[in-house]
């Protein structure tokens, strides 16, 4: 997060919109990974979700780098939101499944 803020303030070709978008991406993925580590999940779920969320976080970070600097008609922003919502849904489903198999 700090590196992203520093790069955003030092590199003129890294727009403020994209920097703030990627700060949100970093926060959202950090929260999701923290929740994966804290809730009661089977070990297989914890390991696989941690890996999948890390890879997806990298992908949406790249999307955030190249997203157009507008809210309207921004497909990259919509894709980022859909991926984060998908991750939250997958986490919820795996929590329910882990809870029922105990």
C-alpha positions in Angstrom: 0.0 0.0 0.0 2.8 2.4 0.9 4.7 1.5 -2.2 1.6 2.1 -4.3 1.1 5.5 -2.7 4.8 6.4 -3.2 4.8 5.3 -6.8 1.6 7.2 -7.4 3.0 10.4 -6.1 6.4 10.0 -7.8 5.5 8.8 -11.3 3.6 11.3 -13.4 2.3 8.6 -15.8 0.5 6.8 -12.9 -2.7 8.8 -12.6 -4.3 9.5 -9.2 -7.5 7.7 -10.2 -5.6 4.5 -10.8 -3.5 4.9 -7.7 -6.6 5.3 -5.5 -8.3 2.4 -7.3 -5.3 0.2 -6.7 -5.3 1.3 -3.0 -8.9 0.0 -2.8 -7.9 -3.2 -4.5 -5.0 -3.7 -2.1 -7.3 -3.1 0.9 -10.1 -5.3 -0.3 -7.7 -8.2 -1.0 -5.9 -7.8 2.3 -9.2 -7.9 4.1 -10.3 -11.0 2.2 -7.0 -12.8 2.9 -7.2 -11.8 6.6 -10.7 -13.2 6.8 -9.5 -16.4 5.1 -6.9 -16.8 7.8 -9.2 -15.9 10.7 -12.4 -17.9 10.1 -12.8 -21.6 10.7 -12.1 -23.2 7.3 -10.8 -26.6 6.4 -7.0 -26.4 5.7 -7.5 -27.3 2.1 -9.9 -24.3 1.7 -7.5 -22.0 3.5 -4.6 -22.9 1.3 -6.4 -22.9 -2.0 -8.4 -19.7 -1.2 -5.2 -17.9 -0.1 -3.5 -18.8 -3.4 -6.6 -18.0 -5.6 -7.2 -14.7 -3.8 -3.5 -13.7 -4.2 -3.5 -14.5 -7.9 -6.9 -12.7 -8.4 -5.5 -9.7 -6.4 -2.6 -9.5 -8.8 -4.9 -9.7 -11.8 -7.2 -6.9 -10.5 -4.2 -4.8 -9.6 -3.1 -5.0 -13.2 -6.6 -4.2 -14.3 -6.5 -1.2 -12.0 -3.2 0.0 -13.6 -4.7 0.2 -17.0 -8.3 1.2 -16.2 -9.6 4.3 -17.9 -9.7 7.4 -15.6 -13.5 7.6 -15.4 -16.4 5.9 -13.7 -18.8 5.9 -16.6 -18.5 3.0 -19.1 -15.4 1.6 -17.3 -15.2 -2.1 -18.1 -12.0 -2.6 -16.1 -13.7 -1.1 -13.0 -16.8 -3.3 -13.5 -14.5 -6.4 -13.8 -12.7 -5.4 -10.6 -15.9 -5.1 -8.7 -17.3 -8.4 -10.1 -14.1 -10.2 -9.2 -14.1 -8.9 -5.6 -17.8 -9.8 -5.2 -17.1 -13.2 -6.6 -14.3 -13.7 -4.1 -16.6 -12.7 -1.3 -19.3 -15.1 -2.5 -16.7 -18.0 -2.8 -15.4 -17.2 0.7 -19.0 -17.3 2.1 -19.8 -20.6 0.3 -16.6 -22.3 1.5 -17.3 -21.1 5.1 -20.8 -22.6 5.0 -19.4 -25.9 3.5 -16.6 -26.1 6.1 -19.1 -25.4 8.9 -21.4 -28.2 7.7 -18.7 -30.8 7.3 -17.4 -30.4 10.9 
